[in-house]
Each structure stands twice: as C-alpha cells, then as structure tokens.
Amino acid sequence: MEKYAVIKIKNQQFKVSEGDEILVDKLGDAKLEAEILLLVDNGKIKIGKSKVTDAKITLKKLKDVEKGEKLHVRKYKAKSRYRKKIGFRALYTRLKVEKISR
C-alpha cells in the first residue's frame, strides 16, 4: 500500500507522497507552512475536521523562484484598429516532500 497526504499551502491543495516535488505560488519570505487535510497510510485513512493535528510533513525548499510557462493574451476590437498583446509569466517556488509522519 502507499502513503500519501492531501496538503494545503497558500489556499491550494496538493496530493503528495514522500519524494514528490511540487510547484506552489511564490512564497518569498513567508514561512513555509502546510496543513495536512487527509492522510492515508497503508489503507488507514485519517481525515481532519479542518486539519489533521497529529501528523507532520517535512518540506524542503529546492528553488526559491522558478518561472512558469509564458502566457500570451491578445485583445482585439473589430472595426476600430485596436489590437493589444500582453504576456504573463507566473513565479513559483519548488518544494520537495521529504517525510510524512504520524
């Protein structure tokens, strides 16, 4: 059986196992805090009312700032010669899940 958890970081939820790498919105100087919402360990399921209190997750910050894929937004209005192109690139922080413990 496998061991995984559903965690919440900056109002985003992720399903993670030990050794996984995830991309979250840029944390910057904010403290790295993750709430465990669900924990599955060898078929035993632990669900918290808001969060699981007796479980811990160890996260390591691999890259502080990583750029995401570039998005292009184009605006166009017919018959008025209006055209606009805007680019956007999100910033992420790469985290590694080192350990999930009870």
ABEGO torsion letter per residue (X at the ends): XBBBBBBBBGGBBBBBBBGBBBBBBBAEABBBBBBBABBBBGGBBBBBAABBAABBBBBBBABABBBBBBBBBBBBBBGAGBBBBBBBBBBBBBBBBABBBX
